[in-house]
Amino acid sequence: MGIGAEDYIDRMLVQKYQEEKVDNHDNTESMVDPSKMLEAMNDYAATLRNMVELRQRLNIACYAINARTARYQKSMGQR
């Protein structure tokens, strides 16, 4: 699948709107303080990193407990 217009209607729409300017973010003031937003994103990323690390440690601990308490039995076909 390529990028771009594939049929006649799409090509006409691209030609019509390629010169339109829709990037008007300079006209309005942001309702969110960028530094607070970045701080919140950083806190969220740090929390996620900590959760992933804790999950890995918990998986290692559970694996060790399961391996230590496992009881193996011979099947009927083995001697």
N, C-alpha and C positions, 0 to 999 in steps of 0.2 A: 504494500500500500504506500503510495507516494504522498508527498505533501503538495498541496495546491489544488487548484480547480481541475475537476475531471470532466465536467460536461459544460455545455453551452451556457446554461443558466448560472452556474458557479463562476464561470469566467466573466460573464457580464457583471455579476455582483462584485467580484474582485475589482474590475475596472472602475465601477461606480464608486466604491468606497475606499480605494487605495489612497486617495488624496485627502480624505476626511481627517480632520484633527479631532481626536477624542481624548487626548491626554490633557485634561484641564485641571489637574490636581493643584496647580499653583493658585487657582482662584479661591479655593476653600481652605479653611484652617482645620487642621486635624483635631479630632475630639480626644485623641489618645496621645499622651506624652510619650515620645519615642524612647526616652531613656527608661521610663517605667515599663514599657512594653518589652524592651530588650532584657531588663532585669527579670521580669516575669518569665520570659522564655528561657533565660539562663537557669532560673530556679527549677523550672519544669524539667529541663535537660539534666540537671544535677540529680534531681529526684529519680528520674528514669534510670540514670546510670547506677545509682545506689540500689534500686530495686533489681536491676539485672545482676549486679554483683551478689546481692543477697540470695537471689534465686539460684545462682551458680553454686554458692557455698552450701545452700540447703540441699541441692541435688547431690553434691559430693558427700555430704553427711549422710543423707538417706541411702545412697549407694553403699557407703561403708557399713552402715547398720544392717542393711539387707544382706550384704555379703558375709558379714560376721555371723548372722543368725540363720543363714541358709542351711538346710539339712538336705543332703543329697541321698537318694535311694537308688539302688541298682534296679534296672528293669528286668523283666523275666528273660529277655533275650541275651543279656550280658552275664558273664561269669567272672 
